[in-house]
Amino acid sequence: MRNRIGGLMALMVLIVPLKGIAAPPLQQNNQSLQDVKALTAEQLVVAVLTRNPGLKGLTAAAEAANYRIEPAGALDDPMLTYAGAPKTAGGPRGVQERVELSQSLPWPGKLGLREDAARARAEGAKQSLADGRLTLMAAAKSLFAEWAYIHRTLQIKHAHRDLFAELRRVAETRYAAGRARQQDVLQADVEAALIDTGIVTHQRRQREVQAMINGLLNRPPQSRLPPPAPLPTPAEPPSLLALQKTALEEHPELRRIQARIDEARARHGLAEKDYFPDFRLSAGYNSLWDDADKRWTVGLSINLPFDLSGKRSATRNATSTDIMRYRWQLTDREAQLLAQLEQGRAQVQETRDIVAINRQRLLPLAEESLNAAVADYRAGQGSFLAVIDAERQQLRTEDNLARTHADYLRALAALEQTAGRLLTNDSSHSTQINQAPTDTAGQRLEQE
């Protein structure tokens, strides 16, 4: 910062441009959602970050705070004073008048500290923007997970509904031939009705999630959304040590608190310098004086910073206490983040393992159980209720797989928000779970 005095004094400071945030920028995608055939979580995140009005408001706030840095470190405007003596008009020397130009100058270092405080506020607004981005990213991914689950469970239920209709036809044929009871047909009708109830409930939930996603996108609630792409394959999260290091170094909430500490320090420095006087330089011309040598004047004024009321001491003590308050706040938030990282990583690992168990063990067992029940029923050694129970188990297993897979993405999104950045996850090999359930039971029964 350089002061230049030449009649008027001005202070110029460079504007620090608003750049990047803690979360790494996502690749921009200008493709309209209407043109997307299968929506991915990444595409939804990009669209939300582009269109969300709340985020635009935080962006504007960060820009406004950045623009306030330069005025904070600038000198006050110079003052021009004019006074005239009206009754001297028409006299031998004409109207007598006084003109004075003055400029206030704060004690050295005050302007720099004011600029530092404004810069810290701008940094806090910048980190609020980064935190807002993280929150929106987590919300978008969580809603995408629910969007994917609803589509998957509806697909499962429709397929099983068709399968129960086929089982009913087979049971009805066997009943007509005297090889089954009428109760088998009635039980198939009951199961189909229960599935229809679940379909209605999930269709209502589908409309709710669509409205919430459109709310993030600043679109009408009924706007069409593309169907979801397959969810990413669950993967091992980064080590706890790496997550903790990333969060402590990059999390925007911690950086925002640190910016508050920096601002409090600058204000404490201003409070210390407030014990020293400010200056006012003046130069003027006063024609009221008869002696021409007395008409041109230069002057220096200072305030007398007596602390008789204790206001300066109170301000200094308050700023010192603010520093301690924000330091403790930073320590507390760091401890909370570390605990949340441990919990979040454990939840990601849990859902990943449950997805693997459901896919690799429970789902094949459920299918084998259904096939065995169908074979026994065909051989006259098993009941139709055993077939229904096995079918229910397969439906529950498939639905649990879809739900847990969605829970994994939600847990990963929450972990990213806690860590303060995106976590690497190869989604190029998405798990193909969106396939219709097998209709082995219907095929086997039809073979009779």
N, C-alpha and C positions, 0 to 999 in steps of 0.2 A: 504494500500500500504506500503510495507516494502522495504527499501534500504539495500542491502547487498554489502559490499565493501570487496573484497579479491583479490587484483591485478586488477581484472576487476569488474565493477559494473553492475548489471542487475536489471531491474524492471519487476515484474510479476504481472499481474492483471487477475482476473477471467473473462472469457467471459460470458456475459449475454446471455443465449439462447433466440432465437426468439420463442416466444409462442403466442398463441391466438391473436385475434384482437377484435375490438369493436363488430362486428357482430358475433353472436353465431355460432359455426360451425354446418354445416348441416350434417345429417347422410349420410355417404358415401354409394353410390349405384354403385356397379361394373357391374350392368346389362347393356349390350350393348343396344343402342337405337334401333338397328335392331330387338331385341327380345321383345321390348315393344309394346304391342297391342294398348294401349291408353296412350298417353303421358300426364303427369301432369306437372304443373308449377314447382313443387318441383324437379321432375326428370330432367327437362330441366336446372334448376338452378345448380344442382349438376354437370351435364355434362359440362356446360359452365365453372364453376369454376375449373373443372378438366382439361379441354382441352384448354382454351383460352390462346394463346401465350402472349398476352399483360400482363395478370396477372402473368404468369410465369416470365416475365421480371421484374415486380415489386417485385416478391418474391426473385429473384436473387439480385436485388438492395438492398433489406432489409438485406439479408444475408451478402452481401459485406460490407455494412455499419456496421453491427455487428462485423465483423472480424476486422474492423479498430479501434475498441476501444482499444485493447491491445497495438498495436504499438503506438497509440497516447500518452499513458502514460508511455512509455518505454524510457530509457536513450538512447542517441545517442551512436553509436558504438565507442569503444575505438580506439585511434589512435596509430599506431606504426611508429616511425620515425627512419630512419637509414641514416647515412652519413659516408663516408670514405674519407681518404686522400691518393689518389693513389701514390703520389710521395714518401710516406713513406714506400712503399713496398721494401723489401730488407734491411731495416734499422735494427738497433740492437733490436728494439722492435716489428718489423714486421709492418703490415699495421695498421695505427692509425684510429680509427673509433669512431662513436658516435651512441648510441642506446637509444631511449626514448619511453616510453609508457605513454600515457596521457588519461584522461577521463574527459569529460565535465560534469559539474553538474549544473543544473539550480537552480535558487533561490527556497528555500523551498515553496511548494504549486503550483508551475507552472505545474509540471507533473500531479498533481491531476486535475487541471483546464483544461488542455489539454484533459485529459481522460473524464472529465465531458462534454466538448464540443463535443467530438466524440460520447459519449453515447447519448447526446441529438439529434445529427444528425441521429444516428441509430433509435432512437425512432420516429423521423420524417419520416424516410423511412418506418418504421413499420406501422405507421398510414396512410401513402400514400398507402400501400398495402391494409389496411383495407378499405380505401375510394374507392380504385379500385374495391374491392370485392362488396361493396355496389352499385357502379355504374353498374357493370356487372349484379348483381342480379336484379336491377330495369329494365335494358335493356332486360334481358331474360324474365322477367315476362310480360313486355309490349309487346314484340313480341309474346309471348305465347297467350296473350289476343287477339291479332290480328289474330293469327293462328286459335284460337277457333272460333272467330267471322266469319272468312271467311268460315270455314267448315259449320258452322251453317247456314249462309245466303245462301250458295249454296244448302244446303239441303232444305231450305225453298223454294227457287226459283224453284228447280227441282220439288218439290211436287206441287207447284202452277202451274207450267208449265203443268204438267200432268192433273191437275184439269181443267185448261182452255181448254185443248184438249178434256176432257170429256164434258165440257160445250158446246164446239163447236158441238160435235156430237149430243147432246140433242137439241141444237138450230136448227141444220140442220134437225133433225127428225121432229121437230115442224113446221119448214118452209115447208117441203115436205107435211105435213098434212094440210097446210094452216092456222096454228094456230100461226105463228110467221112471222116476216119480215126477208128478206135476210140481212138486216143491222145487225141483231143479230149475224149471222154467221161471217160477216166481222169484227165486233167489237171483237169477240172472237179471230180471227186471229191476229188482231192488238195487243191485250193484250199479246198474246203468243209471238209475235215477240219482244215486249218490254222486256219481261222477258228474252228471249234468249240474248238480248243485255246486260242485267245486268249480266247474267251468264258468258258471254265472258269476261266482265270487271273484275269480281271477280276471274276468273281463272287466268287472267294475274297477279292480285294482289297476288294471292296465290303463284305463282312462285316467285314473288319478296320477299315476307316474308320468303319463304323457303330459298332463297339465303341469306338473312340477318341472319337468325338463323344459317345456316351452316357457315357463316362467323364468328359468335361468337364461334362456335364449332371447328373452324380451319379445316373444311371439304370442299370438292368441292361443288360449289353452287347447283349442280343438285342432291346431295345426298338425298336419300329418308328420309323423316321424318314420324314418326307414326302419325296417326290422334290424335286429342286432346281428353283428358278426359273431362267430364263435369266440368264447372267452379265451384269454391267453392261458397257456399251460402253467399250472402252479410250479414255482421254482423256489429254490432255497434263497431266503433273504440274505442281505449282507451281514457280516458278523456284527455282533453287538458293539464291539470296540470301534469298528468303522462308522456305525450309525451314531454312536455317541460323539465321536470326533467331528463328524459332519454337522451334527446339530449344534454343538457348542461353538463351532466356528462360523456357521452359515445361517443358522435359523434367524429369520427376519424379526421375530419377536424379541430375541435376545439383543439383536442389533438395534432395535427401536429403543429398548431400555438403556442400552449403552449411549445412544444419542441423547436421551434425557439426562444421563449423567454428565455428558459433555456440555449440554446446555446449562445445567445447574452450575457446573464449574465456571463457565463463562460469566454467568450472572453473579457468582460469588466474587470473581475477579472484578466485576463492575462495582459490586458493593464495597470492595476494598478501596478501589480508586475513587469512590464517592467521597472519601475523606479529604480529597485534594480538590482545589478550586478549578472551575472552568473559566475561560477567558472570553473577552469580547474586544476585538479590535475595531476602531472606528476612525473615520476621516471625514471632515466636513468643512463647510464654508458658512460663516455667520456674518452677514452684512449689517447686523445690528450694532456692531462695534464701530466706533468712530475711527479708531486707529486701524489702518489697513493691515498692520503687522499682526493684529489679533484675530483677523477674520478667518484665516485658515488654521484648522486645528486637527490634531491627531490624538487618539486616546486609547487607553487600555483599561478595561473593567474586569473585575473578578468577583465571584460570589464568595461569601465567607462560610465555609462548611462547618459551622459549629454544630455539635451534636447535643444541644441542650435538652431536647425532647427525647433523645435516644432512638430516633427513627432510623438513623444510619446503622447503629448497632443491631437493631431489630432486623433490618433487612439483611445484614451480613449473617446473622445467626440463622435466619430463615433459609437462606441459600445454602449454608453449610449443612443444615438439617436435611434439606432436599437431596443433597449429594448422598448422605448416608441412607436416606429412604430408598433412593433408586438403586443404591448398591445392594441393600438387603433384598429388594425386589428382584434384582438380577440373580442373586444367589438362590433365592427361593424358586424362581422360574427354572433355573438350570437344574436344580434337584428334581423338580416335577417332570421336566422333559426326560431326564435320565430314567426315572421310574416308568414313565409312559413308553419309552423306547423298549424297555425290557418287556412290559406287558404286550405292546403291539407286536413285537417280533415273535413272542411266544404264540400269539393268536394267529399270526401268518403261518407259522410252522404247524400249528394244530390243524388249521383248515386244509393246508396242503396235504398233510398226512391222511386226514379223513377222506379227502377226495381220492387219494390213491387207494385206500382201503375199499371204498365204495366201488371204484371202477375195477380194480384188479381182483377183488375177492367177493364182496357181497353181491354185486350185480351178476357175475357168472353163477354163483350159488343159487340166487333167486331164479335164474333161468333154468338151471338144472332141476330145481325143486318143482317148478311148474311143469317141465317136461315129464318128470316122474309121476306127478299127480295125474296128468293127462293119460299117460300110459296105463296107470293102474285103473283109471276110470274106464278106459276102453276095454281093458281085460276083465271088467266086472269085479275087480278086487278093491276098488276105491270109490269114494263118494264124490258127488259133484261139489259138495261143500269143501272138500279138500282141494279141488281145482280152483274154486273161488278164493280160498285162503292163500293159495300159492300165487294166484293172480294179484291179489291185494298186496302181497309182500313184494312182488316185482314192481308194482306201481309205486309203492312207498320207497323202494330202493332207488328207482330212477329219479323220483322227485327229490329224495335226500341228496343224491349226487348233484342235481342241478342247483339245489339250494346251497349246498356247501361250496360249490364252485363259485357261486355268486358271493357268498360270504368271504371267500378268499380274496376276491378283488376288492371288496369293501375293506377288509383288514389291511390289505396292501396300501390302499389309498389313505387310510388313517395313519399307517406307519410313515408314509411319505410326508404327510402333513406334519407329523411330529418330528421327523428328521429334518424337515426344512428344504427338501429337494426331491426330485424324481429319483426313483430307484430303477436301475437297469433291469429290464425284464424282456427277454427275447420273445416277442409275440408273433414272430414269423411262423412258428409251428403251433398254431392254435389247436387246442384240443377239439376234436370233432365230436361233441356230445349231442349236437342238435340233430340226431337221427331218430327216426320213428322206432318205437319199441318193437321187438320181434313179435310176430303173430304166429309163433310156433304152435301155440295151443290150438288156435283155430284150424291151422293146417293139419295138425295131427288128428283132431276130432273129425274133420271132414273126410279123412282117409278111411274112416270106418265103413 
